[in-house]
Amino acid sequence: MTQTTETIDTAAADGVRILTLGKALSPAHPGALALRVGERIDIAELRAGPVAVGEPEDAAGARLLLEAVLKARPDAGAAVLLRAPRLAAWGLSGRALPVRYFQMFSYTRADNLPVAAPDAVAEALADHPDAPALLLRDGRALIWAPNAARAIRLVLSLEEAAQVTAYADRIGGARDYPQEARDKIYNSLQVQTRKDTATRSYPVIGAPLSDFAVQAKREIDDAVKLLHDTGSLSIVGNGNAAKRHGDKFVIGGFEGPLKGGKVAVVVLDHDENVHEGELYYHHEEVLPLYSAILTERKDAQVAIHTHSPHLVSWALAQRALPVGDFPELAAFGLDAIPVTAAAARYDAEPVVDTLRAFPNAPALLHANHGLLAWGPDFQSLARLVVALEEAARLQIEAASLSAAA
C-alpha cells in the first residue's frame, strides 16, 4: 500500500496552482483531492478561486468516490475528483476516451479510459484494472497516482490527451497503434531500458556545458517563448530541440510553468555518448530521431519536437497535413506535410523513410506523437511551427463546419 509524506494542505495548494495554470479546474464546480496518510484518508477541496457560482463539492459524496478509488488501487497514494473541461466533454458524451496518444502509452496498457455512472464506480474500477482514470457521466473524472504531485500532473496529461483526441475526431478519428509497439513503449518506461536490453542509470552526466551549449539553450528558450505566446504548444508545453555542434548535437528541453522536473541540456554524438551536461530518461526517445534528421538533412542546423495540439491531432489521425492553401508554406513546394508510419519507441526507421521520400519537406508528423521540424536557426523554425499549427487548427475547424452543413 502506497503512503505519502505530503500534507493535504500543501498538496491541495500546489494542485490548485498547477491545475489553474493548465485551465484544468472548473471555476463553477470545485474538485477534491484525497491523500492516503497512514491508515486514514485526508481530503481537501480544490477550488479555482472565490467564484460565486461555484457550489462546494458534496463532501460526503466526494469522500465515498475517492475512498472507493484508494480501496481498489492500493498502489495509489492520492486521488483527484474534479470536472476538468476536456475530460468532462468525453464523460458527458458517454464515450470512453481512446488511448491513442503516444505519451499515454507510457503510463497505461488500457485501450481506453472508461465512462461510469457515479454510483457504479466500484464496479468500473474492478472491470478496468489497467485504466489510470475513470470518466463519470456527470462530467467529473477520478484520477489516481502514487502521490498527489503525480496525480495532478496526470490530470494535465489526460486533459491534453482528451483535447487532441477530440480534435482528431473531426478529421477522421485517432488511429490505433500497433500493440507490439505500445507494449514496448510501456515496458521500456516502467524499467527505464533502451532497446529492451540495455539499462542506464539516470542522469548520465558529462562534462560541464560549453559556451556553445549554453548559447544553444538560450536560443531554444527564445523560440519557446514565441511558441508559448502564440498558443502553439500543448497544455503542459512538452517538447525539446536540438542544434548541430560539429559531429555532435545539443538537446535542450522546453522551459515552462507547468513543466515537472529539471530541464536538461546535453551534448551527445550520433552514437548517443554523452559529452556535456546531463541526459535524463525522458530525452532518450528523441535521440535517434534527431540523429536521423541531422544526418539526412545536411543543411539543417537545428531541429525541434513539439506536441502542438492541432498538429498532434493530425498525427493521431495519421493523416498528412494539407498546406496548399497557405501561401506562407507554399515556398516548400509541397501539397502536404507527411506523416510517418507508426513505430516503437526509439525506432528512427519510419522517420528516415519519410525524410528520404519527401526531400523538400521542412517537417513531418510523427504518427500518434507530434511534430518534428528542422531548419537553419531556431527563430525561423519557431515561425514555421506557428504557421503549421495554424494551418492544422484552421483545417480542423473547417472540417467541423463542413460536417455540420
C-alpha positions, 0 to 999 in steps of 0.5 A, spaced: 500 500 500 502 506 497 503 512 503 505 519 502 509 524 506 505 530 503 500 534 507 493 535 504 494 542 505 500 543 501 498 538 496 491 541 495 495 548 494 500 546 489 494 542 485 490 548 485 496 552 482 498 547 477 491 545 475 489 553 474 495 554 470 493 548 465 485 551 465 484 544 468 479 546 474 472 548 473 471 555 476 463 553 477 464 546 480 470 545 485 474 538 485 477 534 491 483 531 492 484 525 497 491 523 500 492 516 503 496 518 510 497 512 514 491 508 515 486 514 514 484 518 508 485 526 508 481 530 503 481 537 501 477 541 496 480 544 490 477 550 488 479 555 482 478 561 486 472 565 490 467 564 484 460 565 486 457 560 482 461 555 484 457 550 489 462 546 494 463 539 492 458 534 496 463 532 501 460 526 503 459 524 496 466 526 494 469 522 500 465 515 498 468 516 490 475 517 492 475 512 498 472 507 493 478 509 488 484 508 494 480 501 496 481 498 489 488 501 487 492 500 493 498 502 489 495 509 489 497 514 494 492 520 492 486 521 488 483 527 484 475 528 483 474 534 479 470 536 472 476 538 468 473 541 461 476 536 456 475 530 460 468 532 462 466 533 454 468 525 453 464 523 460 458 527 458 458 524 451 458 517 454 464 515 450 470 512 453 476 516 451 481 512 446 488 511 448 491 513 442 496 518 444 503 516 444 505 519 451 499 515 454 502 509 452 507 510 457 503 510 463 497 505 461 496 498 457 488 500 457 485 501 450 481 506 453 479 510 459 472 508 461 465 512 462 461 510 469 455 512 472 457 515 479 454 510 483 457 504 479 464 506 480 466 500 484 464 496 479 468 500 473 474 500 477 474 492 478 472 491 470 478 496 468 484 494 472 489 497 467 485 504 466 489 510 470 482 514 470 475 513 470 470 518 466 463 519 470 457 521 466 456 527 470 462 530 467 467 529 473 473 524 472 477 520 478 484 520 477 489 516 481 497 516 482 502 514 487 502 521 490 498 527 489 504 531 485 503 525 480 496 525 480 495 532 478 500 532 473 496 526 470 490 530 470 494 535 465 496 529 461 489 526 460 486 533 459 491 534 453 490 527 451 482 528 451 483 535 447 487 532 441 483 526 441 477 530 440 480 534 435 482 528 431 475 526 431 473 531 426 478 529 421 477 522 421 478 519 428 485 517 432 488 511 429 490 505 433 497 503 434 500 497 433 500 493 440 507 490 439 509 497 439 505 500 445 507 494 449 514 496 448 513 503 449 510 501 456 515 496 458 521 500 456 518 506 461 516 502 467 524 499 467 527 505 464 531 500 458 533 502 451 532 497 446 529 492 451 536 490 453 540 495 455 539 499 462 542 506 464 542 509 470 539 516 470 542 522 469 548 520 465 552 526 466 558 529 462 562 534 462 560 541 464 556 545 458 560 549 453 559 556 451 556 553 445 551 549 449 549 554 453 548 559 447 544 553 444 539 553 450 538 560 450 536 560 443 531 554 444 528 558 450 527 564 445 523 560 440 519 557 446 517 563 448 514 565 441 511 558 441 508 559 448 505 566 446 502 564 440 498 558 443 502 553 439 504 548 444 500 543 448 497 544 455 503 542 459 508 545 453 512 538 452 517 538 447 525 539 446 530 541 440 536 540 438 542 544 434 548 541 430 555 542 434 560 539 429 559 531 429 555 532 435 548 535 437 545 539 443 538 537 446 535 542 450 528 541 453 522 546 453 522 551 459 515 552 462 510 553 468 507 547 468 513 543 466 515 537 472 522 536 473 529 539 471 530 541 464 536 538 461 541 540 456 546 535 453 551 534 448 551 527 445 554 524 438 550 520 433 552 514 437 548 517 443 555 518 448 554 523 452 559 529 452 556 535 456 551 536 461 546 531 463 541 526 459 535 524 463 530 518 461 525 522 458 530 525 452 532 518 450 526 517 445 528 523 441 535 521 440 535 517 434 530 521 431 534 527 431 540 523 429 536 521 423 534 528 421 541 531 422 544 526 418 539 526 412 538 533 412 545 536 411 543 543 411 539 543 417 542 546 423 537 545 428 531 541 429 525 541 434 519 536 437 513 539 439 506 536 441 502 542 438 495 540 439 492 541 432 498 538 429 498 532 434 491 531 432 493 530 425 498 525 427 493 521 431 489 521 425 495 519 421 493 523 416 498 528 412 497 535 413 494 539 407 498 546 406 496 548 399 492 553 401 497 557 405 501 561 401 506 562 407 508 554 406 507 554 399 515 556 398 516 548 400 513 546 394 509 541 397 501 539 397 502 536 404 506 535 410 507 527 411 506 523 416 510 517 418 508 510 419 507 508 426 513 505 430 516 503 437 519 507 441 526 509 439 525 506 432 528 512 427 526 507 421 519 510 419 522 517 420 528 516 415 523 513 410 519 519 410 525 524 410 528 520 404 521 520 400 519 527 401 526 531 400 523 538 400 519 537 406 521 542 412 517 537 417 513 531 418 508 528 423 510 523 427 504 518 427 500 518 434 506 523 437 507 530 434 511 534 430 518 534 428 521 540 424 528 542 422 531 548 419 537 553 419 536 557 426 531 556 431 527 563 430 525 561 423 523 554 425 519 557 431 515 561 425 514 555 421 511 551 427 506 557 428 504 557 421 503 549 421 499 549 427 495 554 424 494 551 418 492 544 422 487 548 427 484 552 421 483 545 417 480 542 423 475 547 424 473 547 417 472 540 417 467 541 423 463 546 419 463 542 413 460 536 417 455 540 420 452 543 413 
